[in-house]
Amino acid sequence: MAISNLQEKLLFYTQQKSRISSKLSDIQMQQLSASRQVAEKQLEYNSQLSDIFYEYGETDLYGELLLELQSEHEFELSKINTWESELEVQKEGLETQLNEISSYEQAWQKLLTNNIKVEFTYGGSSGGK
């Protein structure tokens, strides 16, 4: 196989790795956003919880409002957790692809190195035989 073909294949793998790394970076930013949203939801929940307690004390209405608030909070957190889980699955898939491409790239690099070594050590496949 010609050296230029091997170099072209290596460039293709480099491009694929770059594309996947970019997607991984995007997913990590989305995971960071999800973590931020969880913190914001928790702060909002704590604030609402305090407001309800100070406004209604320990009345029957307080209990009803507390249950409603807890239900809403759990629902919001479950949506974010589902999103985080989906992101984690995507991240794992991309990491697997990246590892696979890196393995291919290493194999092709080794093949290129051996091909160059043979070409220059023995004068190439057309030399003197």
C-alpha positions as semicolon CSV with decimal commas, in nm:
position;residue;x (nm);y (nm);z (nm)
1;M;0,000;0,000;0,000
2;A;0,139;0,337;-0,091
3;I;0,259;0,567;0,185
4;S;0,024;0,844;0,071
5;N;-0,275;0,614;0,112
6;L;-0,170;0,536;0,466
7;Q;-0,123;0,905;0,543
8;E;-0,466;0,980;0,400
9;K;-0,619;0,713;0,623
10;L;-0,441;0,862;0,926
11;L;-0,575;1,208;0,842
12;F;-0,925;1,061;0,817
13;Y;-0,891;0,910;1,165
14;T;-0,757;1,239;1,301
15;Q;-1,059;1,419;1,158
16;Q;-1,294;1,162;1,311
17;K;-1,127;1,197;1,650
18;S;-1,160;1,574;1,630
19;R;-1,530;1,550;1,543
20;I;-1,598;1,309;1,827
21;S;-1,396;1,517;2,073
22;S;-1,606;1,819;1,979
23;K;-1,926;1,624;2,043
24;L;-1,787;1,504;2,377
25;S;-1,710;1,860;2,474
26;D;-2,065;1,963;2,385
27;I;-2,209;1,681;2,596
28;Q;-1,989;1,775;2,891
29;M;-2,116;2,133;2,867
30;Q;-2,472;2,003;2,865
31;Q;-2,396;1,791;3,172
32;L;-2,260;2,099;3,344
33;S;-2,579;2,284;3,251
34;A;-2,788;2,001;3,396
35;S;-2,593;2,016;3,723
36;R;-2,646;2,391;3,735
37;Q;-3,019;2,343;3,679
38;V;-3,038;2,093;3,964
39;A;-2,871;2,343;4,197
40;E;-3,102;2,622;4,082
41;K;-3,411;2,403;4,129
42;Q;-3,294;2,308;4,477
43;L;-3,242;2,674;4,573
44;E;-3,583;2,763;4,434
45;Y;-3,743;2,473;4,622
46;N;-3,576;2,572;4,950
47;S;-3,691;2,931;4,907
48;Q;-4,049;2,829;4,833
49;L;-4,044;2,588;5,125
50;S;-3,941;2,868;5,361
51;D;-4,202;3,103;5,218
52;I;-4,479;2,848;5,265
53;F;-4,371;2,770;5,621
54;Y;-4,352;3,135;5,727
55;E;-4,680;3,222;5,558
56;Y;-4,895;2,925;5,664
57;G;-4,717;2,780;5,967
58;E;-4,825;2,430;6,049
59;T;-5,183;2,446;5,924
60;D;-5,370;2,201;5,703
61;L;-5,315;2,429;5,407
62;Y;-4,941;2,417;5,479
63;G;-4,945;2,037;5,450
64;E;-5,131;2,050;5,120
65;L;-4,901;2,315;4,975
66;L;-4,598;2,124;5,098
67;L;-4,711;1,805;4,923
68;E;-4,778;1,996;4,602
69;L;-4,439;2,168;4,618
70;Q;-4,258;1,840;4,685
71;S;-4,437;1,672;4,397
72;E;-4,346;1,952;4,155
73;H;-3,986;1,952;4,277
74;E;-3,947;1,576;4,238
75;F;-4,099;1,593;3,889
76;E;-3,858;1,868;3,780
77;L;-3,559;1,680;3,923
78;S;-3,667;1,356;3,755
79;K;-3,678;1,534;3,417
80;I;-3,327;1,667;3,470
81;N;-3,202;1,328;3,591
82;T;-3,346;1,162;3,281
83;W;-3,169;1,417;3,064
84;E;-2,844;1,358;3,253
85;S;-2,879;0,983;3,202
86;E;-2,933;1,028;2,829
87;L;-2,626;1,251;2,811
88;E;-2,419;0,994;2,998
89;V;-2,522;0,720;2,752
90;Q;-2,428;0,946;2,459
91;K;-2,097;1,028;2,625
92;E;-2,013;0,662;2,680
93;G;-2,096;0,582;2,317
94;L;-1,873;0,860;2,191
95;E;-1,590;0,759;2,424
96;T;-1,615;0,405;2,289
97;Q;-1,598;0,536;1,932
98;L;-1,302;0,755;2,022
99;N;-1,114;0,461;2,173
100;E;-1,191;0,247;1,870
101;I;-1,070;0,512;1,628
102;S;-0,757;0,565;1,837
103;S;-0,683;0,194;1,812
104;Y;-0,731;0,202;1,436
105;E;-0,513;0,510;1,413
106;Q;-0,234;0,342;1,609
107;A;-0,251;0,034;1,387
108;W;-0,234;0,243;1,071
109;Q;0,049;0,452;1,217
110;K;0,244;0,134;1,288
111;L;0,176;0,013;0,934
112;L;0,293;0,346;0,792
113;T;0,610;0,339;1,002
114;N;0,687;-0,016;0,890
115;N;0,615;0,072;0,528
116;I;0,849;0,373;0,541
117;K;1,115;0,162;0,710
118;V;1,093;-0,105;0,438
119;E;1,096;0,155;0,159
120;F;1,409;0,327;0,284
121;T;1,595;0,031;0,429
122;Y;1,562;-0,201;0,133
123;G;1,531;0,053;-0,148
124;G;1,160;0,002;-0,195
125;S;0,968;-0,280;-0,351
126;S;1,103;-0,202;-0,700
127;G;1,468;-0,180;-0,596
128;G;1,709;-0,452;-0,710
129;K;1,490;-0,760;-0,700
